[in-house]
Amino acid sequence: MSSDLTDVNVRAPAPSRLALPAICLGYFMVILDATAVNLSLPALGRDLGGGVGALQWVVDGYTLTFAALLLTAGSLGDRYGARRVFCGGLALFLVASAACGLAPGAATLVVARLVQGAAAAVLVPCSLALVRAAYEDPGARARAVGVWGGVAGVAAASGPVIGGVLTQVVSWRLVFFVNVPIGLAALLLTRRHVPAADGHGRPGFDLPAQATVIAALGVLTFALIEARTEGWTSPFILGGFVAAALLIAVFIVVERRAAAPMLPLGMFRDRAFAGGSAIGLLINLGFYGQLFVISLYFQNSRHMSPVTAGLALLPEGLLVSLASLLSGRVTSRTGARPTMLAGLCAGAAGLFGLMIADPHVSYLVLVVPLMAAGFGMAFTMPAATTTVVEAAPADRAGVASGAINTGRQVGSTIGVALIGTLAGSAGLATAMAVAGAAFLVGAAVTVVVIPGRGVHAAKPQVE
């Protein structure tokens, strides 16, 4: 099978002005729910009980199913059509959000959050596949991906503040109920204004690979979550890491032998696809590890209230939004490689700058490093995403999106577990140094692996 795969899909008509807002609304909900709930946890715990372990699973259960199901969801979108699957994900997210808001106890809430994460996994790769279908011109597509990333920045920046305010003024339940009108608007606009991206409809759903990757990522995520309480050297945790490694090896063997693989391993022979996916993992590892630690630093070391801590993070979040929008425009003019390199270096400088944080340093001294960290992550992410999606054949856009977003979610989970543990054992300065080093490794990958302007003459073989 060769590069003519890019012509499989029927060319999309010129997009409506409301196509991109419709696509981005669903993505906004996904990111908002990943950040807004954190500042609601104390009130939620008082109302529902369940202890610290239950509260951890309210947050981490969402990430678990999100990370484990992204590749599966991307494959579904490619097979049945991205718009159809995207709308199904929106409907499921709405139902799960309502169940979260109505939850009578902690166990019910955790189950509803698991379903929410599964719905989020459906939405994210399909949203990028729809962007690709709606914007055929590479420059316009890069700018659209920048807007898509900017919306994520708005959600990430506003999530802590919205969560804190809604919890303090009304109830933590409103943090989940607010998804209902947003999701209904997204569903209506998508049905009316987003062009359908045809599915390839090929038989052979590759169930062994689907089950293996879900098991591998699920075991890895579970081990990383439980390592905080069990300890990194616990036989239970080490066994989980070994099991995850074995399952990944099984996944590779299964994919090599599959007639219609879910994730064609030949795609990784393309340097841009492989390098962009690795960069996605590294930036999330450094940034979200930092975000977890700095959020605790503001509340525990500086004794800020949840709302005040959310406001203290605004300089970082605001630049996330602006840098994402700017990244798309710069990438459309210069290519992805220089954009990623600039963003990774800026982010590394900001994260290394946060090494000075202690209970007595002035908050104003931390503003510039926070801004640099937020800018660097957001300036890099849309360019890395564009690199991966452009490297894949058109009928594998959902799988490509699933691959980079799986890497990013796994990076987030590793970052929170690793950098959070280092902050408690070796100190905040060491934790921030590791976060900055992740960005520097990403910069090295950009220089060594990513080709020229991030544009390739030929698509990778996928058989």
C-alpha positions as CSV (number, residue, x, y, z in Angstrom):
1,M,0.0,0.0,0.0
2,S,1.6,3.3,-1.0
3,S,1.2,7.0,-0.7
4,D,-1.9,7.2,-2.9
5,L,-3.8,6.5,0.4
6,T,-4.1,10.2,0.8
7,D,-6.7,10.2,-2.0
8,V,-9.1,7.6,-0.3
9,N,-11.4,10.1,1.3
10,V,-13.8,12.2,-0.7
11,R,-12.6,15.8,-0.7
12,A,-14.4,17.9,1.8
13,P,-16.3,21.0,0.8
14,A,-15.2,24.5,1.9
15,P,-15.9,24.6,5.7
16,S,-18.5,26.6,7.3
17,R,-17.4,29.4,9.6
18,L,-19.0,27.5,12.4
19,A,-17.2,24.2,11.6
20,L,-14.1,24.9,13.7
21,P,-16.0,26.3,16.7
22,A,-18.2,23.2,16.7
23,I,-15.2,20.9,16.7
24,C,-13.4,22.9,19.3
25,L,-16.3,23.1,21.8
26,G,-16.1,19.3,22.3
27,Y,-12.3,19.5,22.9
28,F,-12.9,22.5,25.3
29,M,-15.1,20.2,27.5
30,V,-12.5,17.5,27.6
31,I,-9.7,19.8,28.8
32,L,-12.0,21.8,31.1
33,D,-13.0,18.6,32.9
34,A,-9.4,17.5,33.3
35,T,-8.5,20.6,35.2
36,A,-11.6,22.1,36.8
37,V,-12.3,19.2,39.1
38,N,-9.0,19.5,41.0
39,L,-10.0,22.5,43.0
40,S,-13.4,20.9,43.8
41,L,-11.9,17.9,45.6
42,P,-12.0,19.1,49.2
43,A,-15.7,20.0,48.9
44,L,-16.5,16.8,47.0
45,G,-14.7,14.7,49.6
46,R,-16.8,16.3,52.4
47,D,-20.0,15.6,50.6
48,L,-19.4,12.1,49.4
49,G,-16.7,10.7,51.6
50,G,-14.4,7.9,50.4
51,G,-11.1,9.2,51.6
52,V,-8.0,10.4,49.8
53,G,-7.8,7.2,47.6
54,A,-11.3,7.8,46.2
55,L,-10.4,11.4,45.4
56,Q,-7.3,10.3,43.6
57,W,-9.4,8.0,41.4
58,V,-11.9,10.8,40.7
59,V,-8.9,12.6,38.9
60,D,-6.9,9.6,37.7
61,G,-9.8,7.4,36.6
62,Y,-10.5,10.0,33.9
63,T,-6.9,9.9,32.7
64,L,-6.8,6.1,32.8
65,T,-9.6,5.5,30.4
66,F,-8.7,8.6,28.3
67,A,-5.1,7.3,27.7
68,A,-6.1,3.6,27.3
69,L,-8.8,4.1,24.7
70,L,-7.4,6.9,22.4
71,L,-6.0,4.5,19.8
72,T,-9.2,2.5,19.8
73,A,-11.3,5.6,19.4
74,G,-9.1,6.9,16.6
75,S,-9.5,3.6,14.8
76,L,-13.3,3.8,15.2
77,G,-13.3,7.2,13.6
78,D,-11.3,6.1,10.7
79,R,-13.5,3.1,10.1
80,Y,-17.0,4.5,10.6
81,G,-16.5,8.2,9.9
82,A,-15.0,10.9,12.2
83,R,-18.2,13.0,12.4
84,R,-20.4,10.1,13.3
85,V,-18.1,8.8,16.0
86,F,-17.4,12.4,17.3
87,C,-21.2,13.0,17.8
88,G,-21.4,9.6,19.6
89,G,-18.6,10.7,21.9
90,L,-20.4,14.0,22.6
91,A,-23.6,12.2,23.6
92,L,-21.7,9.8,25.9
93,F,-19.8,12.7,27.5
94,L,-23.1,14.5,28.2
95,V,-24.6,11.5,29.9
96,A,-21.5,10.8,31.9
97,S,-21.3,14.5,33.0
98,A,-24.9,14.4,34.2
99,A,-24.1,11.2,36.1
100,C,-21.1,12.8,37.8
101,G,-23.2,15.8,38.9
102,L,-25.9,13.5,40.2
103,A,-23.6,11.0,41.9
104,P,-24.8,10.0,45.4
105,G,-21.5,8.6,46.5
106,A,-17.8,8.4,45.7
107,A,-17.9,5.0,44.0
108,T,-20.6,6.2,41.6
109,L,-18.7,9.3,40.8
110,V,-15.5,7.3,40.0
111,V,-17.4,5.0,37.7
112,A,-19.0,8.0,35.9
113,R,-15.5,9.6,35.6
114,L,-14.2,6.4,34.0
115,V,-17.0,6.7,31.4
116,Q,-16.2,10.4,30.9
117,G,-12.6,9.5,30.2
118,A,-13.8,7.0,27.6
119,A,-15.9,9.6,25.9
120,A,-13.0,12.1,25.9
121,A,-10.9,9.5,24.2
122,V,-13.5,9.3,21.4
123,L,-13.7,13.1,21.0
124,V,-10.1,14.1,20.8
125,P,-8.8,12.0,17.8
126,C,-12.0,12.5,15.9
127,S,-11.8,16.3,16.4
128,L,-8.4,16.4,14.7
129,A,-9.6,14.1,11.9
130,L,-12.5,16.5,11.3
131,V,-10.0,19.4,11.2
132,R,-8.0,17.6,8.6
133,A,-11.2,16.9,6.6
134,A,-12.5,20.4,6.8
135,Y,-9.2,22.2,5.9
136,E,-7.5,20.7,2.8
137,D,-4.8,23.4,2.4
138,P,-1.8,22.6,4.7
139,G,-1.3,26.2,5.8
140,A,-5.0,26.7,6.6
141,R,-4.9,23.4,8.5
142,A,-1.9,24.4,10.5
143,R,-3.7,27.6,11.5
144,A,-6.8,25.6,12.4
145,V,-4.8,23.3,14.6
146,G,-3.3,26.3,16.3
147,V,-6.9,27.5,17.1
148,W,-7.7,24.0,18.3
149,G,-4.7,24.1,20.6
150,G,-5.6,27.6,21.7
151,V,-9.0,26.5,22.8
152,A,-7.3,23.8,24.9
153,G,-5.2,26.6,26.5
154,V,-8.3,28.6,27.3
155,A,-9.9,25.5,28.9
156,A,-6.7,24.7,30.9
157,A,-6.3,28.3,32.0
158,S,-9.9,28.8,33.0
159,G,-10.5,25.3,34.4
160,P,-9.0,25.9,37.9
161,V,-10.6,29.3,38.3
162,I,-14.0,28.0,37.0
163,G,-13.8,25.0,39.3
164,G,-12.9,27.0,42.3
165,V,-15.6,29.7,41.8
166,L,-18.4,27.2,41.0
167,T,-17.5,25.1,44.0
168,Q,-17.3,28.1,46.3
169,V,-20.3,30.0,45.1
170,V,-22.7,27.2,44.2
171,S,-21.6,23.5,44.4
172,W,-19.0,21.1,43.1
173,R,-21.8,19.4,41.2
174,L,-22.1,22.4,38.9
175,V,-18.6,21.8,37.6
176,F,-20.0,18.7,35.9
177,F,-23.4,20.1,35.0
178,V,-21.8,23.0,33.1
179,N,-20.9,20.5,30.4
180,V,-24.5,19.8,29.4
181,P,-25.2,23.1,27.6
182,I,-21.7,23.2,26.1
183,G,-22.1,19.7,24.8
184,L,-25.6,20.2,23.4
185,A,-24.4,23.3,21.5
186,A,-21.4,21.3,20.2
187,L,-23.6,18.4,19.1
188,L,-26.0,20.7,17.3
189,L,-23.3,22.7,15.5
190,T,-21.4,19.6,14.5
191,R,-24.4,18.0,12.9
192,R,-25.2,21.2,10.9
193,H,-21.9,22.7,10.0
194,V,-19.0,20.1,10.1
195,P,-18.4,18.2,6.9
196,A,-18.5,14.4,7.2
197,A,-15.1,12.7,7.0
198,D,-15.8,9.4,5.2
199,G,-14.7,6.2,7.0
200,H,-12.7,3.6,5.0
201,G,-15.3,0.9,6.1
202,R,-12.7,-1.9,5.8
203,P,-13.5,-5.1,7.7
204,G,-11.1,-6.5,10.3
205,F,-11.3,-4.4,13.5
206,D,-8.1,-5.9,14.9
207,L,-9.6,-6.8,18.2
208,P,-6.5,-8.5,19.6
209,A,-4.5,-5.3,19.2
210,Q,-7.4,-3.2,20.7
211,A,-7.5,-5.4,23.8
212,T,-3.7,-5.5,24.1
213,V,-3.1,-1.8,23.9
214,I,-6.0,-1.1,26.4
215,A,-4.5,-3.6,28.8
216,A,-0.9,-2.3,28.4
217,L,-1.8,1.3,28.9
218,G,-4.3,0.5,31.7
219,V,-1.7,-1.6,33.6
220,L,1.0,1.1,33.1
221,T,-1.3,3.9,34.2
222,F,-2.6,1.9,37.2
223,A,1.0,1.2,38.3
224,L,2.0,4.8,38.0
225,I,-1.0,5.9,40.0
226,E,-0.6,3.4,42.8
227,A,3.2,4.0,43.0
228,R,2.5,7.2,44.9
229,T,1.1,5.1,47.9
230,E,2.7,1.7,47.4
231,G,6.2,3.0,46.6
232,W,8.2,2.7,43.4
233,T,10.2,-0.4,44.5
234,S,7.1,-2.3,45.7
235,P,6.9,-5.8,44.1
236,F,3.3,-5.0,43.2
237,I,4.4,-1.8,41.3
238,L,7.4,-3.4,39.7
239,G,5.3,-6.3,38.6
240,G,2.9,-3.8,37.0
241,F,5.7,-2.2,35.0
242,V,6.9,-5.6,33.8
243,A,3.4,-6.7,32.8
244,A,2.9,-3.4,30.9
245,A,6.3,-3.9,29.1
246,L,5.3,-7.5,28.1
247,L,1.9,-6.4,26.9
248,I,3.5,-3.7,24.7
249,A,5.8,-6.3,23.2
250,V,2.7,-8.5,22.6
251,F,1.0,-5.5,20.9
252,I,4.0,-5.1,18.6
253,V,3.9,-8.8,17.6
254,V,0.1,-8.7,17.1
255,E,0.4,-5.6,14.9
256,R,3.2,-7.0,12.8
257,R,1.0,-10.1,12.0
258,A,-2.3,-8.4,11.6
259,A,-3.8,-8.2,8.1
260,A,-5.5,-4.8,8.9
261,P,-3.5,-3.4,11.8
262,M,-5.0,-0.8,14.1
263,L,-1.7,1.1,14.3
264,P,0.4,0.3,11.2
265,L,3.9,0.1,12.6
266,G,5.3,1.2,9.3
267,M,4.0,4.7,10.1
268,F,6.8,5.0,12.7
269,R,9.4,4.6,9.9
270,D,8.5,8.2,9.0
271,R,10.8,10.3,11.1
272,A,8.3,13.1,11.5
273,F,5.6,10.8,12.7
274,A,7.9,9.1,15.2
275,G,9.6,12.2,16.4
276,G,6.4,14.3,16.7
277,S,4.9,11.5,18.8
278,A,7.9,11.4,21.1
279,I,7.8,15.2,21.5
280,G,4.1,15.0,22.4
281,L,5.0,12.6,25.3
282,L,7.9,14.7,26.5
283,I,6.2,18.1,26.6
284,N,3.3,16.6,28.6
285,L,5.6,14.8,31.0
286,G,7.4,18.1,31.8
287,F,4.5,20.5,31.7
288,Y,1.8,18.5,33.5
289,G,4.3,17.2,36.1
290,Q,5.2,20.8,36.8
291,L,1.6,21.9,36.9
292,F,0.8,19.2,39.5
293,V,3.7,20.2,41.7
294,I,3.3,24.0,41.4
295,S,-0.4,23.7,42.2
296,L,0.4,21.9,45.4
297,Y,3.2,24.4,46.1
298,F,0.9,27.4,45.9
299,Q,-1.7,25.7,48.3
300,N,0.5,23.8,50.7
301,S,3.7,25.9,50.9
302,R,2.3,29.4,50.3
303,H,-1.1,28.6,51.9
304,M,-3.2,30.0,49.1
305,S,-6.9,29.2,48.8
306,P,-8.0,27.1,45.8
307,V,-9.4,30.1,44.0
308,T,-6.2,32.2,44.7
309,A,-4.0,29.3,43.6
310,G,-6.0,29.1,40.3
311,L,-5.5,32.8,39.8
312,A,-1.8,32.5,40.5
313,L,-1.5,30.0,37.7
314,L,-3.3,32.4,35.2
315,P,0.0,33.9,33.7
316,E,0.9,30.4,32.6
317,G,-2.5,29.5,31.4
318,L,-3.1,32.8,29.5
319,L,0.1,32.3,27.5
320,V,-1.0,28.8,26.7
321,S,-3.9,30.2,24.8
322,L,-2.0,32.9,23.0
323,A,1.0,30.7,22.1
324,S,-1.2,28.0,20.6
325,L,-2.9,30.5,18.3
326,L,0.5,32.0,17.4
327,S,2.0,28.5,16.8
328,G,-0.4,27.7,14.0
329,R,0.4,30.9,12.2
330,V,4.1,30.5,12.5
331,T,4.0,26.8,11.5
332,S,2.0,27.6,8.4
333,R,4.8,30.0,7.3
334,T,8.1,28.5,8.5
335,G,7.2,24.8,9.0
336,A,6.9,22.8,12.2
337,R,10.6,22.2,13.0
338,P,11.7,25.7,13.9
339,T,8.4,26.3,15.8
340,M,8.9,23.2,17.9
341,L,12.6,24.1,18.6
342,A,11.7,27.6,19.8
343,G,8.9,26.4,22.0
344,L,10.9,23.6,23.6
345,C,13.8,25.9,24.4
346,A,11.5,28.6,25.9
347,G,9.6,25.9,27.9
348,A,12.9,24.5,29.3
349,A,14.1,27.9,30.3
350,G,10.8,28.5,32.2
351,L,10.9,25.2,34.0
352,F,14.5,25.6,35.0
353,G,13.5,29.1,36.2
354,L,10.9,27.5,38.6
355,M,13.7,25.8,40.4
356,I,14.0,28.9,42.6
357,A,10.5,28.5,44.0
358,D,10.3,28.2,47.8
359,P,7.9,29.5,50.5
360,H,9.7,32.8,50.8
361,V,10.4,33.8,47.2
362,S,8.2,36.7,45.9
363,Y,5.4,35.5,43.6
364,L,6.3,38.2,41.1
365,V,9.7,36.5,40.6
366,L,7.9,33.4,39.5
367,V,5.6,35.1,36.9
368,V,8.2,35.1,34.1
369,P,9.2,31.4,34.5
370,L,5.5,30.5,34.6
371,M,4.8,32.4,31.5
372,A,7.8,30.9,29.7
373,A,6.8,27.4,30.7
374,G,3.2,27.9,29.5
375,F,4.3,29.6,26.3
376,G,6.9,26.9,25.4
377,M,4.5,24.0,25.9
378,A,1.7,25.7,23.9
379,F,3.9,26.9,21.1
380,T,5.3,23.3,20.7
381,M,2.1,21.3,20.9
382,P,0.2,22.4,17.8
383,A,3.3,22.1,15.7
384,A,4.0,18.6,16.9
385,T,0.4,17.6,16.3
386,T,0.5,19.0,12.8
387,T,3.7,17.1,12.1
388,V,2.2,13.8,13.1
389,V,-1.2,14.3,11.4
390,E,0.5,15.5,8.2
391,A,2.9,12.5,8.2
392,A,0.0,10.0,8.2
393,P,-2.1,8.9,5.2
394,A,-5.5,10.7,5.1
395,D,-7.5,7.6,5.9
396,R,-5.3,7.1,9.1
397,A,-5.8,10.6,10.5
398,G,-7.8,9.3,13.4
399,V,-5.1,6.7,14.3
400,A,-2.4,9.4,13.9
401,S,-4.3,11.7,16.3
402,G,-4.8,8.8,18.6
403,A,-1.1,8.0,18.6
404,I,0.1,11.5,19.5
405,N,-2.6,12.0,22.1
406,T,-2.0,8.6,23.6
407,G,1.6,9.6,24.0
408,R,0.7,12.9,25.5
409,Q,-1.7,11.3,28.1
410,V,0.9,8.7,29.0
411,G,3.4,11.6,29.3
412,S,1.0,13.4,31.7
413,T,0.5,10.4,33.9
414,I,4.3,9.7,34.0
415,G,5.0,13.3,34.7
416,V,2.5,13.7,37.6
417,A,3.7,10.4,39.2
418,L,7.5,10.9,38.6
419,I,7.8,14.7,39.2
420,G,5.3,14.6,42.0
421,T,7.3,11.9,43.8
422,L,10.6,13.7,43.2
423,A,9.2,16.9,44.7
424,G,8.3,15.1,47.9
425,S,11.6,13.1,48.2
426,A,14.3,15.2,46.5
427,G,12.7,18.7,46.6
428,L,11.0,21.0,44.2
429,A,14.2,22.2,42.6
430,T,15.1,18.7,41.5
431,A,11.6,18.1,40.3
432,M,11.6,21.2,38.1
433,A,15.1,20.3,36.8
434,V,13.7,16.9,35.6
435,A,10.7,18.7,34.0
436,G,13.1,21.1,32.2
437,A,15.3,18.2,31.1
438,A,12.3,16.6,29.4
439,F,11.9,19.7,27.2
440,L,15.6,19.7,26.4
441,V,15.4,16.0,25.3
442,G,12.4,17.1,23.1
443,A,14.6,19.8,21.5
444,A,17.3,17.3,20.8
445,V,14.7,15.0,19.1
446,T,13.6,18.0,17.0
447,V,17.1,18.7,15.8
448,V,18.1,15.1,15.2
449,V,14.9,13.4,14.0
450,I,12.4,15.9,12.6
451,P,13.2,16.7,8.9
452,G,13.6,20.2,7.5
453,R,10.4,22.1,7.5
454,G,8.4,19.1,8.8
455,V,7.0,18.5,5.2
456,H,7.8,15.2,3.5
457,A,7.8,14.3,-0.1
458,A,6.2,10.9,0.5
459,K,3.9,9.4,3.0
460,P,5.0,6.4,5.0
461,Q,4.2,2.9,3.9
462,V,1.6,1.4,6.2
463,E,1.5,-2.2,5.3
